[in-house]
């Protein structure tokens, strides 16, 4: 996971439904370590 670098908020080009599904996952991963 170290190689994964999440773009800053507002810099993604994902459809809104993908953002809605991924947001809680990304948030969980950010706080996991």
mmCIF file of the N, C-alpha and C atoms, coordinates in Angstrom:
data_MODEL
# 
_entry.id   MODEL 
# 
loop_
_atom_site.group_PDB 
_atom_site.id 
_atom_site.type_symbol 
_atom_site.label_atom_id 
_atom_site.label_alt_id 
_atom_site.label_comp_id 
_atom_site.label_asym_id 
_atom_site.label_entity_id 
_atom_site.label_seq_id 
_atom_site.pdbx_PDB_ins_code 
_atom_site.Cartn_x 
_atom_site.Cartn_y 
_atom_site.Cartn_z 
_atom_site.occupancy 
_atom_site.B_iso_or_equiv 
_atom_site.pdbx_formal_charge 
_atom_site.auth_seq_id 
_atom_site.auth_comp_id 
_atom_site.auth_asym_id 
_atom_site.auth_atom_id 
_atom_site.pdbx_PDB_model_num 
ATOM 1  N N  . UNK A 1 1  ? 0.836   -1.206 0.000   1.00 0.00 ? 1  UNK A N  1 
ATOM 2  C CA . UNK A 1 1  ? 0.000   0.000  0.000   1.00 0.00 ? 1  UNK A CA 1 
ATOM 3  C C  . UNK A 1 1  ? 0.869   1.255  0.000   1.00 0.00 ? 1  UNK A C  1 
ATOM 4  N N  . UNK A 1 2  ? 2.150   1.097  0.276   1.00 0.00 ? 2  UNK A N  1 
ATOM 5  C CA . UNK A 1 2  ? 3.021   2.264  0.387   1.00 0.00 ? 2  UNK A CA 1 
ATOM 6  C C  . UNK A 1 2  ? 3.161   3.005  -0.932  1.00 0.00 ? 2  UNK A C  1 
ATOM 7  N N  . UNK A 1 3  ? 3.047   2.260  -2.038  1.00 0.00 ? 3  UNK A N  1 
ATOM 8  C CA . UNK A 1 3  ? 3.204   2.887  -3.352  1.00 0.00 ? 3  UNK A CA 1 
ATOM 9  C C  . UNK A 1 3  ? 1.951   3.643  -3.771  1.00 0.00 ? 3  UNK A C  1 
ATOM 10 N N  . UNK A 1 4  ? 0.844   3.395  -3.085  1.00 0.00 ? 4  UNK A N  1 
ATOM 11 C CA . UNK A 1 4  ? -0.412  4.051  -3.441  1.00 0.00 ? 4  UNK A CA 1 
ATOM 12 C C  . UNK A 1 4  ? -0.437  5.464  -2.878  1.00 0.00 ? 4  UNK A C  1 
ATOM 13 N N  . UNK A 1 5  ? -0.643  6.429  -3.757  1.00 0.00 ? 5  UNK A N  1 
ATOM 14 C CA . UNK A 1 5  ? -0.714  7.824  -3.327  1.00 0.00 ? 5  UNK A CA 1 
ATOM 15 C C  . UNK A 1 5  ? -2.054  8.399  -3.747  1.00 0.00 ? 5  UNK A C  1 
ATOM 16 N N  . UNK A 1 6  ? -2.922  8.626  -2.799  1.00 0.00 ? 6  UNK A N  1 
ATOM 17 C CA . UNK A 1 6  ? -4.241  9.161  -3.109  1.00 0.00 ? 6  UNK A CA 1 
ATOM 18 C C  . UNK A 1 6  ? -4.126  10.618 -3.537  1.00 0.00 ? 6  UNK A C  1 
ATOM 19 N N  . UNK A 1 7  ? -4.802  11.003 -4.608  1.00 0.00 ? 7  UNK A N  1 
ATOM 20 C CA . UNK A 1 7  ? -4.796  12.409 -5.017  1.00 0.00 ? 7  UNK A CA 1 
ATOM 21 C C  . UNK A 1 7  ? -5.527  13.265 -3.995  1.00 0.00 ? 7  UNK A C  1 
ATOM 22 N N  . UNK A 1 8  ? -5.236  14.547 -3.981  1.00 0.00 ? 8  UNK A N  1 
ATOM 23 C CA . UNK A 1 8  ? -5.893  15.456 -3.058  1.00 0.00 ? 8  UNK A CA 1 
ATOM 24 C C  . UNK A 1 8  ? -7.385  15.533 -3.344  1.00 0.00 ? 8  UNK A C  1 
ATOM 25 N N  . UNK A 1 9  ? -8.144  15.968 -2.374  1.00 0.00 ? 9  UNK A N  1 
ATOM 26 C CA . UNK A 1 9  ? -9.582  16.104 -2.567  1.00 0.00 ? 9  UNK A CA 1 
ATOM 27 C C  . UNK A 1 9  ? -9.859  17.040 -3.738  1.00 0.00 ? 9  UNK A C  1 
ATOM 28 N N  . UNK A 1 10 ? -10.801 16.646 -4.589  1.00 0.00 ? 10 UNK A N  1 
ATOM 29 C CA . UNK A 1 10 ? -11.162 17.488 -5.717  1.00 0.00 ? 10 UNK A CA 1 
ATOM 30 C C  . UNK A 1 10 ? -10.278 17.283 -6.927  1.00 0.00 ? 10 UNK A C  1 
ATOM 31 N N  . UNK A 1 11 ? -9.315  16.360 -6.854  1.00 0.00 ? 11 UNK A N  1 
ATOM 32 C CA . UNK A 1 11 ? -8.411  16.128 -7.979  1.00 0.00 ? 11 UNK A CA 1 
ATOM 33 C C  . UNK A 1 11 ? -8.726  14.831 -8.711  1.00 0.00 ? 11 UNK A C  1 
ATOM 34 N N  . UNK A 1 12 ? -9.731  14.101 -8.239  1.00 0.00 ? 12 UNK A N  1 
ATOM 35 C CA . UNK A 1 12 ? -10.092 12.853 -8.897  1.00 0.00 ? 12 UNK A CA 1 
ATOM 36 C C  . UNK A 1 12 ? -11.046 13.117 -10.050 1.00 0.00 ? 12 UNK A C  1 
ATOM 37 N N  . UNK A 1 13 ? -11.067 12.209 -11.007 1.00 0.00 ? 13 UNK A N  1 
ATOM 38 C CA . UNK A 1 13 ? -11.976 12.333 -12.138 1.00 0.00 ? 13 UNK A CA 1 
ATOM 39 C C  . UNK A 1 13 ? -12.940 11.151 -12.169 1.00 0.00 ? 13 UNK A C  1 
ATOM 40 N N  . UNK A 1 14 ? -13.168 10.545 -11.012 1.00 0.00 ? 14 UNK A N  1 
ATOM 41 C CA . UNK A 1 14 ? -14.076 9.414  -10.935 1.00 0.00 ? 14 UNK A CA 1 
ATOM 42 C C  . UNK A 1 14 ? -15.525 9.888  -10.983 1.00 0.00 ? 14 UNK A C  1 
ATOM 43 N N  . UNK A 1 15 ? -16.410 9.051  -11.543 1.00 0.00 ? 15 UNK A N  1 
ATOM 44 C CA . UNK A 1 15 ? -17.843 9.371  -11.486 1.00 0.00 ? 15 UNK A CA 1 
ATOM 45 C C  . UNK A 1 15 ? -18.303 9.475  -10.034 1.00 0.00 ? 15 UNK A C  1 
ATOM 46 N N  . UNK A 1 16 ? -19.354 10.227 -9.796  1.00 0.00 ? 16 UNK A N  1 
ATOM 47 C CA . UNK A 1 16 ? -19.811 10.478 -8.430  1.00 0.00 ? 16 UNK A CA 1 
ATOM 48 C C  . UNK A 1 16 ? -20.167 9.187  -7.699  1.00 0.00 ? 16 UNK A C  1 
ATOM 49 N N  . UNK A 1 17 ? -20.754 8.220  -8.407  1.00 0.00 ? 17 UNK A N  1 
ATOM 50 C CA . UNK A 1 17 ? -21.135 6.978  -7.729  1.00 0.00 ? 17 UNK A CA 1 
ATOM 51 C C  . UNK A 1 17 ? -19.908 6.205  -7.252  1.00 0.00 ? 17 UNK A C  1 
ATOM 52 N N  . UNK A 1 18 ? -18.807 6.279  -8.008  1.00 0.00 ? 18 UNK A N  1 
ATOM 53 C CA . UNK A 1 18 ? -17.566 5.649  -7.555  1.00 0.00 ? 18 UNK A CA 1 
ATOM 54 C C  . UNK A 1 18 ? -17.022 6.377  -6.337  1.00 0.00 ? 18 UNK A C  1 
ATOM 55 N N  . UNK A 1 19 ? -17.063 7.688  -6.357  1.00 0.00 ? 19 UNK A N  1 
ATOM 56 C CA . UNK A 1 19 ? -16.583 8.469  -5.214  1.00 0.00 ? 19 UNK A CA 1 
ATOM 57 C C  . UNK A 1 19 ? -17.382 8.125  -3.966  1.00 0.00 ? 19 UNK A C  1 
ATOM 58 N N  . UNK A 1 20 ? -18.706 8.004  -4.128  1.00 0.00 ? 20 UNK A N  1 
ATOM 59 C CA . UNK A 1 20 ? -19.561 7.694  -2.985  1.00 0.00 ? 20 UNK A CA 1 
ATOM 60 C C  . UNK A 1 20 ? -19.210 6.337  -2.380  1.00 0.00 ? 20 UNK A C  1 
ATOM 61 N N  . UNK A 1 21 ? -18.869 5.376  -3.237  1.00 0.00 ? 21 UNK A N  1 
ATOM 62 C CA . UNK A 1 21 ? -18.552 4.039  -2.751  1.00 0.00 ? 21 UNK A CA 1 
ATOM 63 C C  . UNK A 1 21 ? -17.146 3.968  -2.171  1.00 0.00 ? 21 UNK A C  1 
ATOM 64 N N  . UNK A 1 22 ? -16.218 4.713  -2.746  1.00 0.00 ? 22 UNK A N  1 
ATOM 65 C CA . UNK A 1 22 ? -14.822 4.618  -2.325  1.00 0.00 ? 22 UNK A CA 1 
ATOM 66 C C  . UNK A 1 22 ? -14.483 5.500  -1.131  1.00 0.00 ? 22 UNK A C  1 
ATOM 67 N N  . UNK A 1 23 ? -15.227 6.568  -0.933  1.00 0.00 ? 23 UNK A N  1 
ATOM 68 C CA . UNK A 1 23 ? -14.909 7.510  0.137   1.00 0.00 ? 23 UNK A CA 1 
ATOM 69 C C  . UNK A 1 23 ? -14.758 6.830  1.507   1.00 0.00 ? 23 UNK A C  1 
ATOM 70 N N  . UNK A 1 24 ? -15.725 6.011  1.946   1.00 0.00 ? 24 UNK A N  1 
ATOM 71 C CA . UNK A 1 24 ? -15.562 5.365  3.260   1.00 0.00 ? 24 UNK A CA 1 
ATOM 72 C C  . UNK A 1 24 ? -14.388 4.391  3.295   1.00 0.00 ? 24 UNK A C  1 
ATOM 73 N N  . UNK A 1 25 ? -14.097 3.740  2.166   1.00 0.00 ? 25 UNK A N  1 
ATOM 74 C CA . UNK A 1 25 ? -12.967 2.803  2.104   1.00 0.00 ? 25 UNK A CA 1 
ATOM 75 C C  . UNK A 1 25 ? -11.655 3.557  2.233   1.00 0.00 ? 25 UNK A C  1 
ATOM 76 N N  . UNK A 1 26 ? -11.529 4.651  1.491   1.00 0.00 ? 26 UNK A N  1 
ATOM 77 C CA . UNK A 1 26 ? -10.316 5.466  1.545   1.00 0.00 ? 26 UNK A CA 1 
ATOM 78 C C  . UNK A 1 26 ? -10.140 6.051  2.947   1.00 0.00 ? 26 UNK A C  1 
ATOM 79 N N  . UNK A 1 27 ? -11.228 6.524  3.527   1.00 0.00 ? 27 UNK A N  1 
ATOM 80 C CA . UNK A 1 27 ? -11.160 7.089  4.870   1.00 0.00 ? 27 UNK A CA 1 
ATOM 81 C C  . UNK A 1 27 ? -10.710 6.032  5.877   1.00 0.00 ? 27 UNK A C  1 
ATOM 82 N N  . UNK A 1 28 ? -11.232 4.815  5.754   1.00 0.00 ? 28 UNK A N  1 
ATOM 83 C CA . UNK A 1 28 ? -10.852 3.732  6.660   1.00 0.00 ? 28 UNK A CA 1 
ATOM 84 C C  . UNK A 1 28 ? -9.373  3.403  6.502   1.00 0.00 ? 28 UNK A C  1 
ATOM 85 N N  . UNK A 1 29 ? -8.886  3.385  5.261   1.00 0.00 ? 29 UNK A N  1 
ATOM 86 C CA . UNK A 1 29 ? -7.480  3.073  5.012   1.00 0.00 ? 29 UNK A CA 1 
ATOM 87 C C  . UNK A 1 29 ? -6.569  4.173  5.539   1.00 0.00 ? 29 UNK A C  1 
ATOM 88 N N  . UNK A 1 30 ? -6.988  5.408  5.423   1.00 0.00 ? 30 UNK A N  1 
ATOM 89 C CA . UNK A 1 30 ? -6.169  6.529  5.887   1.00 0.00 ? 30 UNK A CA 1 
ATOM 90 C C  . UNK A 1 30 ? -5.999  6.480  7.403   1.00 0.00 ? 30 UNK A C  1 
ATOM 91 N N  . UNK A 1 31 ? -7.030  6.026  8.116   1.00 0.00 ? 31 UNK A N  1 
ATOM 92 C CA . UNK A 1 31 ? -6.986  6.010  9.569   1.00 0.00 ? 31 UNK A CA 1 
ATOM 93 C C  . UNK A 1 31 ? -6.501  4.670  10.122  1.00 0.00 ? 31 UNK A C  1 
ATOM 94 N N  . UNK A 1 32 ? -6.300  3.692  9.236   1.00 0.00 ? 32 UNK A N  1 
ATOM 95 C CA . UNK A 1 32 ? -5.916  2.357  9.699   1.00 0.00 ? 32 UNK A CA 1 
ATOM 96 C C  . UNK A 1 32 ? -4.477  2.329  10.207  1.00 0.00 ? 32 UNK A C  1 
ATOM 97 N N  . UNK A 1 33 ? -3.610  3.165  9.625   1.00 0.00 ? 33 UNK A N  1 
ATOM 98 C CA . UNK A 1 33 ? -2.208  3.105  10.022  1.00 0.00 ? 33 UNK A CA 1 
ATOM 99 C C  . UNK A 1 33 ? -1.795  4.344  10.743  1.00 0.00 ? 33 UNK A C  1 
# 
